[in-house]
Every structure is written in structure tokens, then in C-alpha cells.
Amino acid sequence: MWVLAVFALAVGLSLAAHLNDGYAILVFPPYRAELSLNFAILLGIAGFVLGYMLLRLVGHTLRLPLHVRAFRERRRGEKGRSAMLSALQALFEGRYARAEKSAAEACELGEAPALSALIAARAAGELRELERRDQWLARARRHEGDARQARLAVQASLLLDDRRYDEALAVLGDLSDSGGKRIATQRMLMKAHQRLGHWDEVRRLATALGKRGVLAEVAATQLRITAQIEALRQQAGDAAGLVTCWQRTEDKLDAQVARTAAKLFIALGDGRRAHQIVESALEAEWGEELILLFADCPDADVLAQIERAEKWLKSRPRDRALLLTLGRLCLRQELWGKAQSCLEASLSEQASRSAHVALAQLFDRIGRPEDANRHYRASADANLRP
């Protein structure tokens, strides 16, 4: 269609030229020139085109330095982007020397200088070139602009790698003002608080990350339990602090938490509270270590403990740990016959060092030294369980 249109236009112009008999007179005194109108029109068009091309040529010549500068900037930008991509690829591949070199090139070429400096700092940190790492961080700070949060995140991560947890926590405090809910920030906060022993914060962050699905439910629960256990241990020797910490504890019925708390209260001489903790935890979930701890609570009502243990024994008549615990409680109450039968029943289920020692103590107290010595010797067997 375009070809047909061009040919039609050419035919039309040719016919118009043949039908046009006009002429043009140009007067330049004392000269005079007479031209056909068609030729004058063609001459005018050619003159316009020539003048336009001359003006474009002059303009292009005048703007040539700007074009050259723009071309160089484009080349510089392309090289900078290429260096940045190379640095990122090398960093992910673990080629840290190459990553630092490419990032340095990108930074020199002006391609996102703050981000390039952060990549170089991360690579230098992995290479343990600490002086260069700090220089790159300082350079990133000078050019950070909108990359301030990125710089703080990288700096905090590097400080954590250096085990400078207090400094990392200070940097993370600045980062938390604007990005405290970010997963990466919360992970780093949890690590710093964990290393510094801030267990209440560890518990809070573990719960938050678990709710967001960042941590598996099992991992989040275990971290929360560990945080509560360590928080309790920090109060060892401080009765008031331990009571306050126990009141703040969420998972009081967890076996590990209850066992830790009970041992700490026993060490402080608060056997009654330890007994309550162990009994509540056993009602929620049976555990061998907990039932063995049930007999170690001083100043508790031993008769009430014996009565409680006997109720449990009705549903667990062959529980080795329960029989041992009941035997030790009867021994404390000087119920010799019942204590002996329970301890021997425990040994018949599974031999243990604790049962032999308890029986040896019983025979010592009732004047049967030969039987006591026999059980003392038996307790020395290294293959026995505690």
C-alpha cells in the first residue's frame, strides 16, 4: 500500500508539473532571471533542506562535548553496574576477595557507592580483614543517604560475628527504631540478647518469631523454654528474685522448667514450694526425673508426699522411679519395712545406683551392716544408671 501510494503521488506531481505553465522572475539589479515555476519550487525545497542540514550540523558540532560526556557517563554506568553484579555474584559464591575487588571498582565508578561499600565491608569481614572492613563501613556511612538501614544491618551483623554483642545491640537499637519488626532485625536481636543473657527478651523474640512462622514451632518452644530456664538460673541464691522470676514464668508445667525451679528452691531451703512445683508438673506430664526429685524436697509434709505417691502407684505399679521415690520417702519417715519393700521392688524392675545407696542407708540405720556393705559395693558398679 505504501509503494502504491508513493507511485500515485509521483504520478500526481508529474501531471501537475506538466499542467503548470507558470514562471518566476528573480530581479537582482542590474540582473534579471526568469525561471519556470516548477524549477523555482524544487530550488526552494532543495535550499530549505540544505539550510536545515547545515543548521543541524552546526548544532551537533556545538553539542559534541555534551554528547561525548554523556557517552562516557553511560559507559561508566554500564561498567559500574557490571562490577556491582559481579560483586554480588562473587559474594553469594563465597569468593570474598573477588567480591571486595569488584565492589571497590563499582564504588570508584560511582555505582551506588554506599551499597558497593557495604558489599566490600561484608567481604572484608569474611576475610577477617578487620581494618579494611572498618574503612569500608566508614565509607558507606559517608555516602549512605537512603541506605542507612542497610548500613546498620550490615554493621550489626559484623559486630555479632566479632562477638561484640553490646555494640551490636546498640546498633540494632538504632535499626529497631524504623525496622524493629523485620525478621532479620529480630533474629539478630535474639542472638545478641541470648549471648548477653537477656533471657526475658529472648523469650519475647522467640515467641514473636514463632508466631510469624520464621521459627518452627518446636524450635520456638525450645528457645522459649531455654530462656525461662536460664532466667531462673540467673536468680540462684536470691530467694526474692527467684520467687519473682518464677511468678513471671509462663511454662510452669513444663518438665524442664519445673525441674530447674524445684532444684533452685531446694538449694535455697524452700522445700515446700519445690514440692508444689514438682507435684503440679507431674499432674500435667509424668517424668522420671521429676518423680525422683519429688523425694528431695526438705521441710515438706512427708506423710502427705507418701500418700500422694501411693495414689500414683496404683496406676503405675511397676514404675521404677516411683517405687524408688516412695522407698526414699518411707526411709525419711522411718517406715523401715515399707521402705525396704519399695526399694527392692525398684531394684527388681531396674537396678540403679540410687536404689542400692538408699537400701544401704536403710540397713545401716536398722543395724544390718553386712547387707549395707553389700549394697554399697553394688552401687559402685559403673554400669548402673544413676
Steps between C-alpha positions, in 0.01 A plus 500: 500500500785737579668428167174560313448825689852622413455418132160671494651810659783502246253473211290775647795735542619425144160580354476818706842611377400444134182697544679787678622757247581768756841661542689704760713813443791573730631857483845591635572839344647528253435123449177328424430126487193319382431146627217254455280481801561127538879547507465790745296280734759219481778751556322640807448153647865407436617825660283439808631145537862612457458783751333266750786248468760773545327624814478143640867447424599821677278415801638148522856636481429744783341225715772245429676542841165436675443186292848376577449565873165321495652208314779472755250514787296223339810288459600572859152408622501175302841407637387590853186286474701214358748526789216512753335189358836324494557594865160365604551174311847453650368574850224239467752252360732554796777653288557783745825640359339529156188650655697769681699586188188529281315699765795738529494548122125570509548748781774683310276518195227657712252212469296512825810587706338424836378153396827424323692593815272276709563204268873565529470526880311169517764331282789649700334384822478143369870521414568626858659816358360707784679826423379499139154399616479802731626729225229379266236548770620857555484560126147361485401733782626804308290408194210321667206728410201266479721199577531577873296198609702272273821637653370447855391144419838408351687666786293317761556167324876559490507596868314179586757303303770670712310411820472869588146451620458822698604711201281292269204554732556878491504497118192278491329748731543768233381259235196396703367856504400461136527128428442329834240258359720372221588133522874553452507768771312279746731208429808711572338647811423153630858387442644805679262468797569127519877551519458778758264295716195722453265205520174692531572662164601165350168352610305793356682488166476121473125524554469777238706312241306182567168678440631636169602151390869594476590239760353154501257449786730248667802731473306802628366300795845366587650849485225634722552215749877552500455872559276436801743244643796735464303789648429283806863396530606864501306538827681213675577606856247787497178378662294811426629524143431132440141529626441804276653326199293187562182707515585648157572158351243391244576128458485401866374150416781418257716222644833673435384834640339341806804284573735798479280716722453223756875437528565872549234526772640186667846658499349802677328276756148565373397136473129568535489716188720250314256223595206700364685568173594136447156368587325742262738414217453126560123540482542666159766263359666200661879503501755272662736779600215695658375208708855433624521866602170463690681333791773766523278785625600582862252637755209362299222294660650156455182313592307700241771422247480129581123508464529675162764255377283204602213638290729526201625146567151360450511602132876439460575193714823412315650844459863469610544870582170523692587192711842649575346833598241338724771288663715809572199682647422204725867491602479867605189420703675191650246259355769233464299208371308696242815682393687169453221344295469805271875528445539128428204520261672788320819294471304207362362723223839653417817522704618851580771658711247710694297196606811311622617803698155550656487132601852521641399802711188316618699193611755724672224662703334171601832337597567266209853604397569198279195567284590869496854428379366268233281775357777760530724271293222444249450876462862535388429312178581745219241343270209590726275791414490782757 
